[in-house]
Amino acid sequence: MKKLNVLGSKVTVKIKKIPDDRNQDGYSYGDEIVIDPRAQDPFQVYLHEAFHQLNDRLGIYRTTVNKDLEHIWIDTAATFIAENILTIYQTYNKLKKNNR
């Protein structure tokens, strides 16, 4: 199983149903991300949880950053990437090709 590299920390990503009584589409805890495949947009949930991992590695949770502001940033960045992933990937390939 491949692991997500979050600034040198290896994070396992699991896709599995989360019990309905937990009322969540995914979560990030320790070195694990869990995504419920029944989520409305599982990829956006994956990015959201990956950004939580990134914030943890950056030490954001040990600061006084407002939690509402943190979630606004995480949701906005995850949505931006999810909505533009194809264009981002195509541009990446084009730049990589032109850089040879």
SEDREN-884260 format. One record per atom (N, C-alpha, C): residue number from 1; residue in one letter; atom name; z, y, x. Coordinates in nm, 3 decimals. Atoms other than C-alpha are relative to their C-alpha. Example, Ala and Ser with C-alpha at 12.3 -4.5 7.8 and 13.67 -1.06 7.14 Angstrom:
REM residues 2
(1, A, N, (0.000, -0.119, 0.089)) (1, A, CA, (0.780, -0.450, 1.230)) (1, A, C, (0.000, 0.120, 0.090)) (2, S, N, (-0.006, -0.119, -0.082)) (2, S, CA, (0.714, -0.106, 1.367)) (2, S, C, (0.073, 0.109, -0.077)) 
This chain:
REM residues 100
(1, M, N, (0.000, -0.118, 0.085)) (1, M, CA, (0.000, 0.000, 0.000)) (1, M, C, (0.000, 0.124, 0.088)) (2, K, N, (0.004, -0.125, -0.075)) (2, K, CA, (-0.100, 0.337, 0.138)) (2, K, C, (0.113, 0.091, -0.047)) (3, K, N, (-0.105, -0.095, 0.032)) (3, K, CA, (0.165, 0.603, 0.152)) (3, K, C, (-0.051, 0.141, 0.022)) (4, L, N, (0.033, -0.141, -0.012)) (4, L, CA, (0.132, 0.975, 0.107)) (4, L, C, (0.077, 0.056, 0.119)) (5, N, N, (-0.064, -0.062, -0.115)) (5, N, CA, (0.204, 1.165, 0.427)) (5, N, C, (0.038, 0.143, -0.038)) (6, V, N, (-0.048, -0.133, 0.036)) (6, V, CA, (0.419, 1.466, 0.340)) (6, V, C, (0.072, 0.058, 0.122)) (7, L, N, (-0.052, -0.061, -0.123)) (7, L, CA, (0.465, 1.658, 0.665)) (7, L, C, (0.076, -0.101, 0.086)) (8, G, N, (-0.058, 0.104, -0.085)) (8, G, CA, (0.539, 1.336, 0.852)) (8, G, C, (0.090, -0.099, -0.072)) (9, S, N, (-0.082, 0.092, 0.079)) (9, S, CA, (0.746, 1.172, 0.580)) (9, S, C, (-0.091, -0.089, -0.085)) (10, K, N, (0.083, 0.093, 0.076)) (10, K, CA, (0.589, 0.860, 0.427)) (10, K, C, (0.061, -0.020, -0.139)) (11, V, N, (-0.045, 0.005, 0.138)) (11, V, CA, (0.613, 0.864, 0.047)) (11, V, C, (-0.081, -0.105, -0.075)) (12, T, N, (0.065, 0.103, 0.080)) (12, T, CA, (0.533, 0.563, -0.172)) (12, T, C, (-0.034, 0.058, -0.136)) (13, V, N, (0.043, -0.046, 0.132)) (13, V, CA, (0.335, 0.639, -0.486)) (13, V, C, (-0.020, -0.123, -0.088)) (14, K, N, (0.010, 0.112, 0.094)) (14, K, CA, (0.378, 0.398, -0.778)) (14, K, C, (-0.053, 0.049, -0.133)) (15, I, N, (0.051, -0.029, 0.134)) (15, I, CA, (0.187, 0.396, -1.103)) (15, I, C, (0.058, -0.106, -0.091)) (16, K, N, (-0.062, 0.094, 0.092)) (16, K, CA, (0.397, 0.239, -1.374)) (16, K, C, (0.054, 0.074, -0.122)) (17, K, N, (-0.051, -0.061, 0.123)) (17, K, CA, (0.512, 0.301, -1.727)) (17, K, C, (0.147, 0.036, 0.018)) (18, I, N, (-0.138, -0.048, -0.003)) (18, I, CA, (0.828, 0.506, -1.748)) (18, I, C, (0.054, -0.016, -0.142)) (19, P, N, (-0.055, 0.020, 0.134)) (19, P, CA, (1.057, 0.416, -2.039)) (19, P, C, (-0.006, 0.128, -0.083)) (20, D, N, (0.017, -0.115, 0.090)) (20, D, CA, (0.995, 0.644, -2.338)) (20, D, C, (0.126, 0.085, -0.013)) (21, D, N, (-0.124, -0.076, 0.017)) (21, D, CA, (1.362, 0.742, -2.359)) (21, D, C, (0.028, 0.094, 0.118)) (22, R, N, (-0.017, -0.092, -0.114)) (22, R, CA, (1.332, 0.916, -2.018)) (22, R, C, (-0.077, 0.130, -0.022)) (23, N, N, (0.072, -0.121, 0.040)) (23, N, CA, (1.088, 1.166, -2.175)) (23, N, C, (-0.060, 0.075, 0.119)) (24, Q, N, (0.065, -0.064, -0.113)) (24, Q, CA, (0.892, 1.231, -1.856)) (24, Q, C, (-0.126, -0.079, 0.037)) (25, D, N, (0.127, 0.061, -0.040)) (25, D, CA, (0.542, 1.163, -1.720)) (25, D, C, (0.001, -0.045, 0.144)) (26, G, N, (-0.010, 0.039, -0.140)) (26, G, CA, (0.649, 1.121, -1.361)) (26, G, C, (0.127, 0.056, 0.060)) (27, Y, N, (-0.116, -0.054, -0.070)) (27, Y, CA, (0.925, 1.181, -1.113)) (27, Y, C, (-0.013, -0.027, 0.149)) (28, S, N, (-0.003, 0.010, -0.144)) (28, S, CA, (0.991, 1.219, -0.745)) (28, S, C, (0.145, -0.010, 0.040)) (29, Y, N, (-0.139, 0.017, -0.044)) (29, Y, CA, (1.306, 1.087, -0.585)) (29, Y, C, (-0.001, -0.070, 0.135)) (30, G, N, (-0.004, 0.060, -0.133)) (30, G, CA, (1.377, 1.015, -0.221)) (30, G, C, (-0.140, -0.006, 0.058)) (31, D, N, (0.133, 0.018, -0.059)) (31, D, CA, (1.064, 0.872, -0.063)) (31, D, C, (-0.095, -0.070, -0.097)) (32, E, N, (0.082, 0.066, 0.101)) (32, E, CA, (0.902, 0.768, -0.389)) (32, E, C, (-0.044, 0.098, -0.109)) (33, I, N, (0.055, -0.071, 0.114)) (33, I, CA, (0.677, 0.921, -0.653)) (33, I, C, (-0.040, -0.107, -0.101)) (34, V, N, (0.039, 0.091, 0.107)) (34, V, CA, (0.634, 0.743, -0.986)) (34, V, C, (-0.077, 0.079, -0.104)) (35, I, N, (0.087, -0.066, 0.098)) (35, I, CA, (0.351, 0.836, -1.223)) (35, I, C, (-0.023, -0.096, -0.116)) (36, D, N, (0.029, 0.081, 0.119)) (36, D, CA, (0.319, 0.708, -1.580)) (36, D, C, (-0.148, 0.013, -0.033)) (37, P, N, (0.144, -0.007, 0.027)) (37, P, CA, (-0.047, 0.617, -1.641)) (37, P, C, (-0.032, 0.049, -0.141)) (38, R, N, (0.022, -0.047, 0.137)) (38, R, CA, (-0.001, 0.715, -2.008)) (38, R, C, (0.009, 0.152, -0.011)) (39, A, N, (-0.011, -0.147, 0.002)) (39, A, CA, (0.050, 1.082, -1.912)) (39, A, C, (-0.133, 0.060, -0.043)) (40, Q, N, (0.122, -0.068, 0.046)) (40, Q, CA, (-0.199, 1.327, -2.061)) (40, Q, C, (-0.095, 0.023, 0.117)) (41, D, N, (0.082, -0.020, -0.120)) (41, D, CA, (-0.323, 1.410, -1.709)) (41, D, C, (0.078, -0.056, 0.119)) (42, P, N, (-0.077, 0.064, -0.108)) (42, P, CA, (-0.180, 1.159, -1.458)) (42, P, C, (-0.024, 0.061, 0.138)) (43, F, N, (0.027, -0.059, -0.131)) (43, F, CA, (-0.354, 1.324, -1.162)) (43, F, C, (0.076, 0.131, 0.019)) (44, Q, N, (-0.075, -0.126, -0.008)) (44, Q, CA, (-0.197, 1.662, -1.239)) (44, Q, C, (0.149, -0.032, 0.020)) (45, V, N, (-0.141, 0.041, -0.017)) (45, V, CA, (0.142, 1.486, -1.269)) (45, V, C, (0.024, -0.045, 0.144)) (46, Y, N, (-0.010, 0.046, -0.139)) (46, Y, CA, (0.081, 1.319, -0.931)) (46, Y, C, (0.009, 0.120, 0.095)) (47, L, N, (-0.004, -0.118, -0.085)) (47, L, CA, (0.006, 1.655, -0.769)) (47, L, C, (0.132, 0.075, -0.016)) (48, H, N, (-0.127, -0.068, 0.029)) (48, H, CA, (0.310, 1.811, -0.938)) (48, H, C, (0.113, -0.066, 0.080)) (49, E, N, (-0.107, 0.072, -0.070)) (49, E, CA, (0.537, 1.541, -0.796)) (49, E, C, (-0.018, 0.007, 0.151)) (50, A, N, (0.025, -0.014, -0.144)) (50, A, CA, (0.369, 1.562, -0.454)) (50, A, C, (0.048, 0.136, 0.049)) (51, F, N, (-0.049, -0.132, -0.038)) (51, F, CA, (0.448, 1.934, -0.447)) (51, F, C, (0.153, 0.004, 0.003)) (52, H, N, (-0.147, 0.011, -0.010)) (52, H, CA, (0.813, 1.850, -0.522)) (52, H, C, (0.038, -0.060, 0.134)) (53, Q, N, (-0.026, 0.062, -0.130)) (53, Q, CA, (0.804, 1.624, -0.217)) (53, Q, C, (-0.020, 0.102, 0.113)) (54, L, N, (0.029, -0.101, -0.101)) (54, L, CA, (0.648, 1.904, -0.012)) (54, L, C, (0.112, 0.104, 0.006)) (55, N, N, (-0.110, -0.097, 0.004)) (55, N, CA, (0.913, 2.152, -0.126)) (55, N, C, (0.127, -0.058, 0.063)) (56, D, N, (-0.117, 0.065, -0.058)) (56, D, CA, (1.182, 1.902, -0.028)) (56, D, C, (-0.011, -0.001, 0.153)) (57, R, N, (0.021, 0.003, -0.145)) (57, R, CA, (1.033, 1.861, 0.321)) (57, R, C, (0.010, 0.140, 0.062)) (58, L, N, (-0.008, -0.137, -0.049)) (58, L, CA, (1.009, 2.239, 0.357)) (58, L, C, (0.142, 0.055, -0.004)) (59, G, N, (-0.137, -0.047, 0.012)) (59, G, CA, (1.377, 2.275, 0.268)) (59, G, C, (0.022, 0.100, -0.111)) (60, I, N, (-0.010, -0.096, 0.111)) (60, I, CA, (1.313, 2.481, -0.045)) (60, I, C, (0.126, -0.023, -0.082)) (61, Y, N, (-0.114, 0.031, 0.086)) (61, Y, CA, (1.592, 2.300, -0.229)) (61, Y, C, (0.134, 0.039, 0.064)) (62, R, N, (-0.121, -0.045, -0.067)) (62, R, CA, (1.843, 2.422, 0.028)) (62, R, C, (0.004, 0.152, 0.012)) (63, T, N, (0.004, -0.147, 0.000)) (63, T, CA, (1.762, 2.786, -0.043)) (63, T, C, (0.044, 0.051, -0.138)) (64, T, N, (-0.037, -0.059, 0.129)) (64, T, CA, (1.832, 3.025, -0.328)) (64, T, C, (-0.123, 0.028, -0.086)) (65, V, N, (0.121, -0.020, 0.080)) (65, V, CA, (1.477, 3.007, -0.464)) (65, V, C, (0.029, -0.036, -0.145)) (66, N, N, (-0.019, 0.021, 0.143)) (66, N, CA, (1.486, 3.037, -0.841)) (66, N, C, (-0.075, -0.125, -0.046)) (67, K, N, (0.061, 0.126, 0.044)) (67, K, CA, (1.415, 2.696, -1.000)) (67, K, C, (-0.115, 0.022, -0.098)) (68, D, N, (0.111, -0.030, 0.091)) (68, D, CA, (1.198, 2.851, -1.272)) (68, D, C, (-0.123, 0.044, 0.079)) (69, L, N, (0.110, -0.045, -0.084)) (69, L, CA, (0.986, 3.026, -1.010)) (69, L, C, (-0.061, -0.117, 0.077)) (70, E, N, (0.048, 0.119, -0.071)) (70, E, CA, (0.962, 2.701, -0.814)) (70, E, C, (-0.092, -0.082, -0.090)) (71, H, N, (0.082, 0.080, 0.093)) (71, H, CA, (0.829, 2.517, -1.120)) (71, H, C, (-0.128, 0.072, -0.040)) (72, I, N, (0.123, -0.075, 0.027)) (72, I, CA, (0.582, 2.795, -1.197)) (72, I, C, (-0.098, -0.023, 0.114)) (73, W, N, (0.087, 0.022, -0.116)) (73, W, CA, (0.444, 2.762, -0.843)) (73, W, C, (-0.054, -0.143, 0.003)) (74, I, N, (0.042, 0.140, -0.004)) (74, I, CA, (0.435, 2.380, -0.855)) (74, I, C, (-0.103, -0.029, -0.109)) (75, D, N, (0.093, 0.025, 0.111)) (75, D, CA, (0.266, 2.368, -1.197)) (75, D, C, (-0.134, 0.070, 0.022)) (76, T, N, (0.123, -0.075, -0.022)) (76, T, CA, (0.015, 2.637, -1.104)) (76, T, C, (-0.085, -0.063, 0.111)) (77, A, N, (0.074, 0.060, -0.112)) (77, A, CA, (-0.082, 2.479, -0.771)) (77, A, C, (-0.057, -0.136, -0.039)) (78, A, N, (0.046, 0.132, 0.043)) (78, A, CA, (-0.106, 2.129, -0.922)) (78, A, C, (-0.117, 0.011, -0.097)) (79, T, N, (0.108, -0.019, 0.097)) (79, T, CA, (-0.322, 2.252, -1.210)) (79, T, C, (-0.125, 0.052, 0.069)) (80, F, N, (0.115, -0.055, -0.073)) (80, F, CA, (-0.546, 2.454, -0.976)) (80, F, C, (-0.075, -0.111, 0.075)) (81, I, N, (0.066, 0.108, -0.076)) (81, I, CA, (-0.614, 2.152, -0.754)) (81, I, C, (-0.061, -0.103, -0.095)) (82, A, N, (0.053, 0.099, 0.095)) (82, A, CA, (-0.655, 1.911, -1.047)) (82, A, C, (-0.128, 0.049, -0.065)) (83, E, N, (0.118, -0.055, 0.066)) (83, E, CA, (-0.907, 2.142, -1.214)) (83, E, C, (-0.117, 0.024, 0.095)) (84, N, N, (0.104, -0.034, -0.097)) (84, N, CA, (-1.102, 2.203, -0.892)) (84, N, C, (-0.020, -0.106, 0.108)) (85, I, N, (0.002, 0.101, -0.105)) (85, I, CA, (-1.071, 1.877, -0.698)) (85, I, C, (-0.142, -0.035, 0.045)) (86, L, N, (0.136, 0.035, -0.037)) (86, L, CA, (-1.442, 1.797, -0.708)) (86, L, C, (-0.064, 0.109, 0.086)) (87, T, N, (0.054, -0.111, -0.078)) (87, T, CA, (-1.545, 2.142, -0.584)) (87, T, C, (0.067, 0.008, 0.137)) (88, I, N, (-0.074, -0.001, -0.128)) (88, I, CA, (-1.274, 2.131, -0.316)) (88, I, C, (-0.053, -0.110, 0.091)) (89, Y, N, (0.048, 0.113, -0.080)) (89, Y, CA, (-1.393, 1.789, -0.198)) (89, Y, C, (-0.143, 0.023, 0.048)) (90, Q, N, (0.139, -0.027, -0.039)) (90, Q, CA, (-1.762, 1.889, -0.197)) (90, Q, C, (-0.006, 0.107, 0.109)) (91, T, N, (-0.003, -0.105, -0.101)) (91, T, CA, (-1.684, 2.204, 0.000)) (91, T, C, (0.055, -0.054, 0.132)) (92, Y, N, (-0.056, 0.065, -0.119)) (92, Y, CA, (-1.472, 2.003, 0.243)) (92, Y, C, (-0.109, -0.079, 0.074)) (93, N, N, (0.107, 0.078, -0.062)) (93, N, CA, (-1.763, 1.765, 0.306)) (93, N, C, (-0.108, 0.088, 0.061)) (94, K, N, (0.102, -0.090, -0.051)) (94, K, CA, (-2.010, 2.049, 0.349)) (94, K, C, (0.047, 0.069, 0.128)) (95, L, N, (-0.054, -0.065, -0.119)) (95, L, CA, (-1.785, 2.231, 0.596)) (95, L, C, (0.013, -0.098, 0.116)) (96, K, N, (-0.013, 0.103, -0.103)) (96, K, CA, (-1.718, 1.909, 0.785)) (96, K, C, (-0.137, -0.031, 0.061)) (97, K, N, (0.136, 0.029, -0.046)) (97, K, CA, (-2.092, 1.837, 0.807)) (97, K, C, (-0.053, 0.113, 0.087)) (98, N, N, (0.047, -0.117, -0.073)) (98, N, CA, (-2.169, 2.192, 0.927)) (98, N, C, (0.075, 0.022, 0.130)) (99, N, N, (-0.083, -0.019, -0.118)) (99, N, CA, (-1.895, 2.171, 1.188)) (99, N, C, (-0.032, -0.100, 0.111)) (100, R, N, (0.034, 0.102, -0.100)) (100, R, CA, (-2.055, 1.878, 1.375)) (100, R, C, (-0.094, 0.051, 0.102)) 
